[in-house]
Amino acid sequence: TARKLAERRRGEAEKAKGEEAAARRLAERHRDQAVAARKATSEARVRETAAKEEAMAVLREVVLRVRDDLKDMPWEPVRKFRADVLRQTVKSYGRLQFTAADPYRQLGDLAREASDTEDAARAYGKAVEISRAVVEREPKAEDSQRDLIRSLKALAHFHRYGAKIKLALTLYREALAIERKLIRLRPDNAIAQRELATALASLGETERLAGNGSAALPLFSEAL
């Protein structure tokens, strides 16, 4: 009886060991599957990111070609074609979750050239909105700051020539504040110095138009 009991216990122990080994093998198999799944997901994300970057590069090239190759063709059919291409580009930017401030600035230019002030204001305003959102996400990115300056200046120019001087002053002042911040980061950078001088001159001219000669003079002096 004692022998049978001992044999039974040995059998139970061996069975328990076998079950434990099987459980370990199953756990290892699940772990290997999880690692493979994570690797496949990571590779898929890398491919997706690469595809988005390639698509973004193509869209950026389209935007630049539309601006640089067609900007000196003032005919209405060309303006319409540029606007259609830019609108489609904006949609594609959105689907790729990228910013579309530059196409909106161009749409604003086209609308302004066609004397469509309502569409121009809407497009320039959208460009500012997008640029601000990017800066909020990437507050330390100099390129994002520069893009916001371009959007602010575009809307400010529009308002200045539309006789909305107070709005223009607010936008030019914001753009100048960002320029000053960037020049502190690169005090010897020639491009940054030129951009600062342009911002000073634009604000100075707008102050002059507003009748603020005392505010305009130091801005002009600093821009020289």
C-alpha positions as CSV (number, residue, x, y, z in Angstrom):
1,T,0.0,0.0,0.0
2,A,2.8,2.4,0.9
3,R,4.6,1.4,-2.3
4,K,1.5,2.1,-4.4
5,L,1.0,5.5,-2.6
6,A,4.6,6.4,-3.4
7,E,4.2,5.4,-7.0
8,R,1.0,7.4,-7.3
9,R,2.7,10.5,-5.9
10,R,5.7,10.0,-8.2
11,G,3.2,9.8,-11.1
12,E,1.4,12.9,-10.0
13,A,4.7,14.7,-9.6
14,E,5.8,13.7,-13.1
15,K,2.4,14.7,-14.5
16,A,2.7,18.1,-12.8
17,K,6.2,18.5,-14.2
18,G,4.9,17.6,-17.6
19,E,2.0,20.1,-17.4
20,E,4.4,22.8,-16.1
21,A,6.8,22.2,-19.0
22,A,3.8,22.3,-21.4
23,A,2.7,25.6,-19.8
24,R,6.2,27.0,-20.2
25,R,6.3,26.0,-23.9
26,L,2.9,27.6,-24.4
27,A,4.0,30.8,-22.7
28,E,7.2,30.9,-24.8
29,R,5.2,30.4,-27.9
30,H,2.8,33.3,-27.0
31,R,5.8,35.4,-26.1
32,D,7.4,34.7,-29.5
33,Q,4.1,35.5,-31.3
34,A,3.8,38.8,-29.4
35,V,7.4,39.7,-30.3
36,A,6.7,38.9,-33.9
37,A,3.5,40.9,-33.9
38,R,5.2,43.9,-32.4
39,K,8.0,43.7,-35.0
40,A,5.5,43.4,-37.8
41,T,3.6,46.4,-36.4
42,S,6.8,48.4,-36.1
43,E,7.8,47.6,-39.6
44,A,4.3,48.5,-40.9
45,R,4.6,51.9,-39.1
46,V,8.0,52.5,-40.7
47,R,6.6,51.7,-44.1
48,E,3.6,53.9,-43.5
49,T,5.7,56.8,-42.3
50,A,8.0,56.4,-45.3
51,A,5.0,56.4,-47.6
52,K,3.5,59.5,-46.0
53,E,6.9,61.3,-46.2
54,E,7.2,60.4,-49.9
55,A,3.6,61.6,-50.5
56,M,4.3,64.8,-48.6
57,A,7.4,65.5,-50.7
58,V,5.3,65.1,-53.9
59,L,2.6,67.4,-52.6
60,R,5.2,70.0,-51.5
61,E,6.7,69.8,-55.0
62,V,3.3,70.4,-56.5
63,V,2.7,73.4,-54.3
64,L,6.1,74.9,-55.1
65,R,5.7,74.3,-58.9
66,V,2.2,75.8,-58.9
67,R,3.7,78.9,-57.1
68,D,7.0,79.3,-59.0
69,D,6.1,78.2,-62.5
70,L,2.7,79.7,-62.8
71,K,2.8,82.8,-60.6
72,D,3.7,85.1,-63.5
73,M,0.8,84.0,-65.6
74,P,-2.1,86.3,-64.7
75,W,-4.7,84.9,-67.0
76,E,-7.9,83.8,-65.4
77,P,-7.8,80.2,-66.7
78,V,-4.4,79.8,-65.1
79,R,-5.6,81.3,-61.8
80,K,-8.5,78.9,-61.8
81,F,-6.2,75.9,-62.6
82,R,-3.8,77.0,-59.8
83,A,-6.7,77.3,-57.3
84,D,-8.2,73.9,-58.3
85,V,-4.8,72.2,-57.9
86,L,-4.2,73.9,-54.5
87,R,-7.6,72.9,-53.2
88,Q,-7.0,69.3,-54.1
89,T,-3.5,69.5,-52.5
90,V,-5.1,70.9,-49.3
91,K,-7.4,67.9,-49.1
92,S,-4.5,65.5,-49.6
93,Y,-2.5,67.2,-46.9
94,G,-5.5,66.8,-44.5
95,R,-5.8,63.1,-45.3
96,L,-2.1,62.6,-44.6
97,Q,-2.4,64.6,-41.4
98,F,0.1,67.2,-42.5
99,T,-0.1,70.9,-42.4
100,A,-1.4,72.9,-45.4
101,A,-0.5,76.5,-44.5
102,D,1.4,77.2,-47.7
103,P,-1.3,76.1,-50.1
104,Y,-3.8,78.2,-48.1
105,R,-1.5,81.2,-48.4
106,Q,-1.4,80.7,-52.1
107,L,-5.1,80.4,-52.3
108,G,-5.3,83.7,-50.4
109,D,-3.0,85.3,-53.0
110,L,-5.1,84.0,-55.9
111,A,-8.3,85.2,-54.3
112,R,-6.8,88.6,-53.6
113,E,-5.6,88.9,-57.2
114,A,-9.1,88.1,-58.3
115,S,-10.5,90.8,-55.9
116,D,-12.3,88.2,-53.9
117,T,-11.6,89.7,-50.5
118,E,-13.9,87.3,-48.6
119,D,-12.2,84.1,-49.9
120,A,-8.8,85.7,-49.5
121,A,-9.4,86.6,-45.8
122,R,-10.7,83.1,-45.2
123,A,-7.7,81.4,-46.8
124,Y,-5.1,83.6,-45.1
125,G,-6.9,83.1,-41.8
126,K,-6.9,79.4,-42.2
127,A,-3.1,79.5,-42.9
128,V,-2.6,81.4,-39.6
129,E,-4.8,78.9,-37.8
130,I,-2.9,75.9,-39.2
131,S,0.5,77.5,-38.5
132,R,-0.4,78.3,-34.9
133,A,-1.5,74.7,-34.3
134,V,1.8,73.4,-35.6
135,V,3.7,75.8,-33.3
136,E,1.7,74.6,-30.4
137,R,2.7,71.0,-31.2
138,E,6.3,71.9,-32.0
139,P,7.1,75.0,-29.9
140,K,10.9,74.6,-30.3
141,A,10.9,73.9,-34.1
142,E,12.4,77.0,-35.9
143,D,10.8,76.0,-39.2
144,S,7.3,76.0,-37.6
145,Q,8.0,79.4,-36.1
146,R,9.1,80.7,-39.5
147,D,6.0,79.3,-41.1
148,L,3.8,81.1,-38.6
149,I,5.6,84.3,-39.4
150,R,4.9,83.8,-43.1
151,S,1.2,83.2,-42.4
152,L,0.9,86.2,-40.0
153,K,2.6,88.5,-42.6
154,A,0.4,87.3,-45.4
155,L,-2.8,88.1,-43.4
156,A,-1.3,91.4,-42.2
157,H,-0.4,92.5,-45.7
158,F,-4.0,91.6,-46.8
159,H,-5.5,93.7,-44.0
160,R,-3.1,96.6,-44.5
161,Y,-4.0,97.0,-48.2
162,G,-7.6,96.5,-47.2
163,A,-7.4,99.5,-44.9
164,K,-7.9,97.4,-41.7
165,I,-4.8,98.9,-40.1
166,K,-5.5,97.9,-36.5
167,L,-5.7,94.2,-37.5
168,A,-2.6,94.5,-39.6
169,L,-0.7,96.2,-36.7
170,T,-1.6,93.3,-34.3
171,L,-0.4,90.7,-36.8
172,Y,2.8,92.5,-37.7
173,R,3.6,93.0,-34.0
174,E,3.2,89.3,-33.4
175,A,5.4,88.4,-36.3
176,L,8.1,90.8,-35.2
177,A,8.0,89.4,-31.7
178,I,8.7,85.9,-33.1
179,E,11.5,87.3,-35.4
180,R,13.1,88.9,-32.3
181,K,13.0,85.6,-30.5
182,L,14.6,83.7,-33.4
183,I,17.3,86.3,-34.0
184,R,18.4,85.8,-30.3
185,L,18.9,82.1,-31.2
186,R,21.0,83.0,-34.3
187,P,22.3,86.5,-33.9
188,D,24.9,86.1,-36.7
189,N,22.6,84.5,-39.2
190,A,22.3,86.7,-42.3
191,I,18.9,85.4,-43.3
192,A,17.5,85.9,-39.9
193,Q,18.8,89.4,-39.8
194,R,17.2,90.2,-43.2
195,E,13.9,88.7,-42.1
196,L,14.0,90.8,-38.9
197,A,14.7,94.0,-41.0
198,T,11.8,93.2,-43.3
199,A,9.5,92.7,-40.3
200,L,10.6,96.0,-38.8
201,A,10.0,97.8,-42.0
202,S,6.6,96.3,-42.5
203,L,5.5,97.2,-39.0
204,G,7.0,100.7,-39.3
205,E,5.2,101.4,-42.6
206,T,1.9,100.2,-41.0
207,E,2.5,102.4,-37.9
208,R,3.0,105.3,-40.3
209,L,-0.2,104.6,-42.2
210,A,-2.0,104.5,-38.8
211,G,-0.6,108.0,-38.0
212,N,1.8,106.8,-35.4
213,G,5.0,108.5,-36.6
214,S,6.7,108.4,-33.3
215,A,6.3,104.6,-33.2
216,A,7.3,104.2,-36.9
217,L,10.6,106.1,-36.8
218,P,12.5,103.8,-34.4
219,L,11.3,100.8,-36.3
220,F,12.7,102.2,-39.6
221,S,15.9,103.2,-37.8
222,E,16.4,99.7,-36.4
223,A,15.6,98.1,-39.8
224,L,18.5,100.0,-41.5
